[in-house]
């Protein structure tokens, strides 16, 4: 079915017969990358292996326009794959290599209220700090009261797990034999605002997860997660900044481990845009909390690619990104020519962990990058990151490196 849909889209795109140009808009991107990694997980203390790999990814974004106020969006990922492995990021357990990652509809009412329903991007707010974008089943309502005051609300349906369906192909399906099957579910709610005061933007958000499916017993609350966000950004002449504060509380029933953690994260980025030169400093911090002998750390998360190796590759601290750490970065970029730019950064990291492998750990990394725009739609880029890690009271890992070059086209 997916291949058929994709074929139909290609036919529409190339033939231009079935839809007028105003009723269908398609854009996309395609990249191929070659990478070299040394010390893959950042733990090898001797004879760290170096290996090369290649991967590619293609995305198509289609917008089906019914009218000026009603439309549907579709995102299709194609051959998101590491060469030679047979591993498909788009659909790892299937022989197909095409995935419909987003499908949602939008309508704007006469009151300027925007209603969005379907499978859309979620897990993000304001800056990339603490974000991990993924597909979410959502109902989203956006209501502007003025250009300077916009209110939004979201209802998300998380993956449900029901008795007798804890593992295997039935995960997430109702058990028709139990009248209370809907009790063990996973619902999420968010309310936020976009406020503008001159050159200053303020973005508060409250996010609540009520996941009783953590405990398959038709009664326990399972787990409750609340996250408070407060983000600020602004630009004043040549100077600009963005900042975000997050407080994350986890309250789990005994059947889900019984842990009660509360952690905070903070991010500040200040820069000067002195075209063609841009320089800036970043401070990011992730706290830790201990409960019942287990320590939990705030994760900068997957979308906050502060560095090539420590952050984007190994997740220093045990998370998707740098976790339970403080990070300090000096960075800069320079536009050498209209189609050629370079960038560099130096980052120091120290630990907030009170125990375990990362207690009192430190690390530093230096990164370099170059991007050359061959044409308007084709860019060649190179990036390299070199990191060292210092562990307290144990053998230090060998230095880690990540180097890649990439060719990317847009259409």
C-alpha positions in Angstrom: 0.0 0.0 0.0 2.8 2.4 0.9 4.6 1.7 -2.4 1.4 2.3 -4.3 0.8 5.6 -2.5 4.4 6.6 -3.2 4.0 5.7 -6.9 0.8 7.7 -7.2 2.6 10.7 -5.6 5.4 10.5 -8.1 3.0 10.2 -11.0 1.2 13.3 -9.8 4.4 15.2 -9.2 5.9 14.4 -12.6 2.8 14.4 -14.8 1.1 17.4 -13.2 -2.3 16.2 -14.6 -4.4 15.0 -11.7 -4.0 18.1 -9.6 -3.6 21.8 -10.4 -0.4 23.3 -9.0 -2.3 25.2 -6.4 -3.9 22.0 -5.0 -0.7 20.0 -4.4 2.7 21.2 -3.3 5.6 18.8 -2.9 9.1 19.4 -1.6 11.8 17.2 -0.1 15.4 16.5 0.6 17.9 13.6 0.0 21.3 13.2 1.6 24.1 10.6 1.4 26.8 10.6 4.1 30.1 8.8 4.8 31.3 8.6 8.4 34.3 7.5 10.4 33.9 6.8 14.2 36.6 6.0 16.8 35.6 4.7 20.2 32.0 4.1 19.3 30.4 4.2 22.7 33.1 6.3 24.5 34.0 3.5 27.0 37.0 1.7 25.4 40.1 2.3 27.5 42.5 0.6 25.1 42.6 -0.3 21.5 39.5 1.6 20.6 38.2 0.5 17.3 37.8 2.8 14.3 35.2 2.0 11.6 33.6 3.6 8.6 30.0 3.5 7.5 27.7 5.1 4.9 24.0 6.0 5.2 21.4 7.9 3.3 17.9 9.4 3.9 15.2 10.8 1.7 12.1 12.7 2.8 9.1 13.9 0.8 6.7 16.5 2.1 3.3 16.8 0.4 0.5 19.3 1.0 -2.9 18.6 -0.4 -4.8 21.8 -0.4 -8.6 21.7 -0.4 -9.0 25.5 0.1 -7.3 28.4 1.7 -8.5 27.3 5.1 -8.3 23.5 4.8 -5.4 21.2 3.8 -3.6 18.0 4.7 0.1 17.3 5.2 2.0 14.1 4.5 5.6 13.2 5.2 7.1 10.1 3.6 10.6 8.8 4.6 12.4 6.6 2.0 15.5 4.5 2.3 16.6 5.9 5.7 19.3 3.2 5.8 22.9 2.3 6.6 24.4 0.9 3.5 25.1 -2.8 3.5 23.4 -3.6 6.8 19.8 -4.2 5.6 18.7 -2.1 8.6 16.0 0.3 7.7 15.4 3.2 10.1 12.0 3.8 8.5 10.7 0.3 9.0 13.2 -1.9 10.6 11.0 -5.0 10.9 9.7 -4.9 7.4 11.1 -5.6 3.9 9.6 -2.3 2.8 11.8 0.8 3.1 9.1 3.5 2.9 7.4 4.9 6.0 4.6 7.4 6.3 5.9 9.4 9.2 3.4 12.2 9.4 -0.2 12.5 8.2 -2.5 15.3 9.6 -5.2 17.7 8.5 -5.6 21.4 9.3 -8.6 23.8 9.2 -8.6 27.5 10.0 -12.0 28.8 11.2 -13.4 32.3 10.7 -12.4 33.1 14.3 -8.8 32.4 13.2 -8.8 29.3 15.4 -6.6 26.6 13.9 -7.5 23.0 14.4 -4.9 20.3 13.6 -5.7 16.6 13.9 -3.7 13.4 13.1 -0.1 12.1 13.2 2.1 15.1 13.5 5.5 16.1 15.1 5.6 16.4 18.9 8.1 16.3 21.7 9.4 19.8 20.9 9.0 23.3 22.3 10.7 26.6 21.8 14.4 25.8 21.4 15.9 22.3 20.7 17.1 22.0 24.3 15.5 18.9 25.9 13.7 18.0 22.7 13.3 14.7 21.0 11.0 15.2 17.9 8.9 12.2 17.1 5.5 11.3 15.6 2.6 12.0 18.0 -1.2 11.3 17.6 -2.6 14.7 18.4 -5.5 17.1 18.5 -4.0 20.6 18.5 -5.9 23.9 18.8 -4.2 27.3 18.3 -6.1 30.5 19.1 -4.5 33.9 18.4 -6.1 36.7 20.4 -3.6 39.2 18.9 -0.3 39.1 17.1 1.3 39.3 20.5 -0.8 36.7 22.4 -1.3 33.2 21.0 -2.7 30.4 23.1 -2.5 26.7 22.2 -3.7 23.4 23.6 -2.8 19.8 22.8 -4.3 16.4 23.5 -2.0 13.5 22.7 -2.8 9.8 22.6 0.3 7.8 23.7 0.8 4.1 23.1 -1.5 2.0 25.2 -0.6 -1.4 26.7 -3.4 -3.8 27.9 -3.4 -7.0 30.0 -2.3 -10.0 28.0 -0.6 -7.7 25.5 2.5 -6.6 27.2 4.8 -7.9 24.5 4.5 -9.1 21.0 2.4 -8.0 18.1 -0.7 -7.2 20.2 0.9 -4.4 22.2 -1.3 -1.4 22.2 -4.5 -3.3 21.4 -7.6 -3.5 23.6 -8.5 -6.7 25.4 -12.1 -7.2 24.4 -12.7 -9.6 27.3 -12.2 -6.8 29.9 -14.9 -4.1 30.2 -12.4 -1.7 31.8 -9.7 -2.1 29.1 -9.6 1.6 28.5 -8.4 2.3 32.1 -4.9 1.3 31.3 -4.1 4.0 28.8 -1.6 6.7 28.1 -3.0 10.3 27.7 -1.0 13.5 27.5 -2.1 17.1 27.7 -0.3 20.4 27.0 -1.2 24.1 27.2 1.1 26.9 26.2 1.4 30.4 25.0 3.4 32.6 22.6 3.8 36.1 24.0 5.6 39.0 22.4 6.8 42.2 24.1 8.6 44.3 21.5 11.8 42.4 20.6 11.3 39.8 23.4 9.4 36.5 23.0 8.2 34.5 26.0 7.0 30.9 25.6 5.6 29.1 28.6 4.2 25.5 28.4 2.8 23.0 30.8 2.9 19.3 29.7 1.2 16.4 31.6 1.5 12.7 31.0 -0.9 10.3 32.7 0.2 6.8 31.7 -1.6 4.1 33.7 -0.5 1.6 31.1 2.9 1.4 33.0 1.0 -0.9 35.3 -1.1 -3.6 33.6 -3.6 -4.0 36.5 -6.7 -1.9 35.5 -6.4 0.3 38.6 -3.0 1.8 39.4 -2.2 5.2 38.1 1.0 3.8 36.7 3.1 6.9 36.0 2.6 10.6 36.0 5.0 13.0 34.4 4.8 16.8 34.5 7.1 19.1 32.6 7.2 22.9 33.0 8.8 24.9 30.2 9.7 28.6 30.1 11.6 29.9 27.0 12.8 33.3 26.1 14.4 34.7 23.0 15.1 38.1 21.5 17.3 40.1 19.2 18.7 43.6 19.9 20.8 45.0 17.0 23.8 42.8 16.5 23.1 40.8 19.7 20.7 38.0 20.2 19.9 35.3 22.8 17.7 32.3 23.5 17.1 30.6 26.8 15.0 27.8 28.2 14.3 26.4 31.6 12.6 23.0 32.2 11.5 21.2 35.3 10.6 17.6 35.0 8.8 15.6 37.7 8.2 11.8 37.5 5.9 10.1 40.0 5.7 6.3 39.4 3.5 3.8 41.2 5.2 0.8 43.0 4.3 -1.4 40.1 6.3 0.9 37.8 9.3 1.1 40.2 7.9 3.5 42.8 10.4 6.2 41.9 9.8 9.9 42.5 12.3 12.1 40.7 12.5 15.8 40.0 15.1 17.3 37.8 15.7 20.6 36.1 17.5 21.7 32.9 18.6 25.1 31.8 20.0 26.5 28.5 21.3 29.9 27.6 22.8 31.0 24.2 24.1 34.5 23.6 25.6 35.6 20.3 26.8 38.6 18.3 26.1 38.6 14.6 28.9 40.6 13.1 28.3 39.5 9.5 30.1 37.7 8.0 31.3 36.6 11.5 29.0 35.2 14.2 30.3 34.3 17.6 28.5 33.1 20.7 28.6 31.3 24.1 26.4 28.6 25.4 25.7 27.3 28.9 23.6 24.2 29.4 22.9 22.3 32.6 21.1 19.1 33.5 20.5 18.3 37.1 20.2 14.9 38.8 18.0 13.5 41.6 18.2 10.3 43.7 15.3 8.3 45.0 15.4 4.8 46.5 19.0 4.5 45.7 18.6 5.2 42.0 19.8 8.4 40.4 18.1 10.0 37.4 19.6 12.8 35.2 18.1 15.5 33.0 18.8 14.7 29.4 19.7 17.4 26.9 18.1 14.9 24.5 18.3 13.9 20.9 17.6 17.1 19.1 20.0 19.3 21.0 23.2 18.5 19.1 25.6 20.6 21.1 28.6 18.6 19.9 29.3 16.0 17.2 30.6 13.2 19.5 29.8 13.7 23.2 26.3 15.0 22.5 25.0 13.7 19.1 26.9 10.4 19.1 27.5 8.8 22.5 25.1 10.8 24.8 27.7 11.5 27.5 26.0 10.8 30.8 24.0 7.8 29.6 21.1 9.5 27.7 20.2 10.4 24.1 22.2 13.6 24.5 24.5 14.9 27.3 22.8 13.9 30.5 23.2 15.1 34.1 26.0 17.4 33.2 27.0 21.1 32.8 28.3 22.2 29.4 30.1 25.4 28.4 30.7 26.2 24.8 32.4 28.9 22.7 31.4 28.8 19.1 31.8 30.8 15.9 31.0 30.7 12.2 32.3 32.7 9.2 30.8 33.2 5.8 33.9 33.2 3.6 32.0 33.4 0.3 28.4 33.6 -0.7 28.4 29.8 -1.1 31.2 28.8 1.4 31.0 28.9 5.2 33.1 27.4 8.1 32.3 26.9 11.8 34.1 25.8 14.9 33.4 25.3 18.6 35.1 24.3 21.8 33.0 22.6 24.6 33.8 21.7 28.2 31.6 19.3 30.2 31.5 18.5 33.9 29.3 16.1 35.9 26.4 16.6 38.3 26.1 12.9 39.0 26.6 12.0 42.7 27.4 8.4 42.2 28.2 5.7 39.5 30.2 5.7 36.4 29.9 9.4 35.6 30.5 10.8 39.1 32.9 13.8 38.9 33.5 13.0 35.2 34.8 15.7 32.9 35.1 15.9 29.1 36.0 18.4 26.4 35.5 18.5 22.6 36.6 20.6 19.7 34.5 20.6 16.5 35.0 21.9 13.0 32.6 22.2 10.0 32.6 23.4 6.4 29.7 23.8 4.0 29.9 24.5 0.3 26.8 25.3 -1.7 27.5 23.8 -5.1 24.1 25.0 -6.5 21.0 26.5 -5.0 19.7 22.9 -4.3 23.0 21.0 -3.6 25.3 21.4 -0.6 28.5 19.5 0.3 29.5 19.6 4.0 32.3 18.2 6.2 32.3 18.0 10.0 34.8 16.6 12.5 34.6 16.3 16.3 37.5 15.3 18.6 36.7 14.5 22.3 38.5 13.4 25.4 36.9 12.0 28.6 38.3 12.1 32.2 36.7 9.7 34.6 37.2 10.0 38.4 39.0 7.0 40.0 39.0 4.7 37.0 40.7 4.2 33.7 39.9 7.0 31.2 38.5 6.0 27.8 40.6 6.6 24.7 39.8 9.8 22.8 36.7 9.6 20.6 36.3 11.1 17.1 33.5 11.5 14.7 34.2 12.7 11.1 31.8 12.7 8.2 31.1 14.3 4.8 27.7 14.7 3.3 26.0 15.6 0.0 22.5 17.0 0.4 20.0 18.1 -2.2 16.7 19.8 -1.7 13.8 20.0 -4.1 
